[in-house]
Amino acid sequence: MLFRSTVFVGNTPAGGLVSPGGTTICAGSSQPFLISGAAGNPLGTQYIMNFNDGSIPDTFAHPPPDTIYHTFNSSSCGTTSSNGNQSYPNSYGAYLQILNPCGSTGGSILPIYVSGAPVANFSITPKDTI
């Protein structure tokens, strides 16, 4: 009788997110997020990048890209983000989960404040002075 088994040789994954700074942006802006410390992870490690702005999570196999770019299309007003210890009203968050058969780790960047486009609320009639 022949018995086959799949064995994963590795360790709990390493890595995290690095804040690019400048996390107060306008809707429609693209923001970079840097993945660090993941180079030594074994094949079979997955990276799931999630944003609480209603977008679909991005999933990457090892090796992940060094930088992930995400466009926030709408204002963060009315959205609360949390890292489990502290909540930030009117903000989005970026959340990275790194996992393999040995376990998981991750990181987050928050708050990310996204302002909507301004809306003009005035009118001018002919011969008005400004």
URGIBEL-V202773 format. One record per residue. N is the residue number from 1. RES is the residue in one small letter. SS is DSSP state (helix for helix, strand for strand, loop for the rest). PSI is psi in whole degrees, -180 to 180 (* if undefined). D_CENTER is the distance of its C-alpha to the mean C-alpha in Angstrom with 2 decimals. Layout:
<<N;RES;SS;PSI;D_CENTER> <N;RES;SS;PSI;D_CENTER>>
//
This chain:
<<1;m;loop;137;48.65> <2;l;loop;130;45.44> <3;f;loop;126;42.30> <4;r;loop;143;38.90> <5;s;loop;145;35.74> <6;t;loop;131;32.29> <7;v;loop;131;31.32> <8;f;loop;122;27.97> <9;v;loop;113;28.64> <10;g;loop;-160;25.83> <11;n;loop;173;24.30> <12;t;loop;135;21.36> <13;p;loop;157;18.36> <14;a;loop;161;17.22> <15;g;loop;171;14.13> <16;g;strand;-175;11.21> <17;l;strand;146;8.68> <18;v;strand;130;10.62> <19;s;loop;132;10.21> <20;p;loop;-7;11.52> <21;g;loop;171;13.44> <22;g;loop;48;14.33> <23;t;loop;27;11.54> <24;t;strand;109;14.17> <25;i;strand;174;14.20> <26;c;strand;148;16.07> <27;a;loop;140;15.18> <28;g;loop;-4;15.14> <29;s;strand;146;13.66> <30;s;strand;138;11.32> <31;q;strand;132;9.09> <32;p;strand;145;8.90> <33;f;strand;125;6.84> <34;l;strand;130;9.64> <35;i;strand;127;10.32> <36;s;strand;157;13.62> <37;g;loop;19;16.56> <38;a;loop;-3;16.12> <39;a;loop;-33;19.09> <40;g;loop;1;21.60> <41;n;loop;147;20.07> <42;p;loop;162;22.49> <43;l;loop;148;22.35> <44;g;loop;-8;21.26> <45;t;loop;137;18.00> <46;q;strand;151;14.97> <47;y;strand;121;11.26> <48;i;strand;117;9.08> <49;m;strand;123;5.36> <50;n;strand;142;5.01> <51;f;strand;138;4.60> <52;n;loop;41;8.08> <53;d;loop;11;9.48> <54;g;loop;-2;11.54> <55;s;loop;163;10.06> <56;i;loop;135;10.75> <57;p;loop;148;8.54> <58;d;strand;133;8.93> <59;t;strand;133;11.36> <60;f;strand;143;13.00> <61;a;strand;161;16.33> <62;h;loop;136;17.46> <63;p;loop;144;17.44> <64;p;loop;165;13.80> <65;p;loop;155;13.27> <66;d;loop;-36;13.28> <67;t;strand;135;10.73> <68;i;strand;130;8.05> <69;y;strand;136;8.54> <70;h;strand;135;7.18> <71;t;strand;124;9.97> <72;f;strand;112;10.14> <73;n;loop;-13;13.58> <74;s;loop;163;14.81> <75;s;loop;149;15.44> <76;s;loop;0;13.69> <77;c;loop;130;17.31> <78;g;loop;-5;18.15> <79;t;loop;135;14.77> <80;t;loop;133;14.56> <81;s;strand;151;11.67> <82;s;strand;146;12.80> <83;n;loop;11;12.40> <84;g;loop;-24;15.69> <85;n;loop;-33;17.87> <86;q;loop;142;17.21> <87;s;strand;145;16.23> <88;y;strand;106;15.29> <89;p;loop;153;16.90> <90;n;loop;41;15.99> <91;s;loop;159;12.35> <92;y;strand;169;8.83> <93;g;strand;155;6.28> <94;a;strand;127;2.81> <95;y;strand;126;4.79> <96;l;strand;129;6.46> <97;q;strand;126;9.95> <98;i;strand;124;12.65> <99;l;strand;151;15.92> <100;n;strand;179;19.43> <101;p;loop;-17;22.81> <102;c;loop;-17;23.34> <103;g;strand;-162;20.43> <104;s;strand;160;16.78> <105;t;strand;-179;14.71> <106;g;strand;-167;11.17> <107;g;strand;169;9.40> <108;s;strand;155;7.29> <109;i;strand;121;7.18> <110;l;strand;155;9.06> <111;p;strand;151;10.90> <112;i;strand;112;9.62> <113;y;strand;123;12.86> <114;v;strand;119;13.38> <115;s;strand;140;17.11> <116;g;loop;166;18.92> <117;a;loop;144;21.69> <118;p;loop;151;24.97> <119;v;loop;120;27.76> <120;a;loop;140;31.29> <121;n;loop;63;33.87> <122;f;loop;166;37.23> <123;s;loop;154;40.01> <124;i;loop;132;42.76> <125;t;loop;159;46.18> <126;p;loop;143;48.52> <127;k;loop;7;50.30> <128;d;loop;147;47.83> <129;t;loop;148;47.33> <130;i;loop;*;44.04>>
//
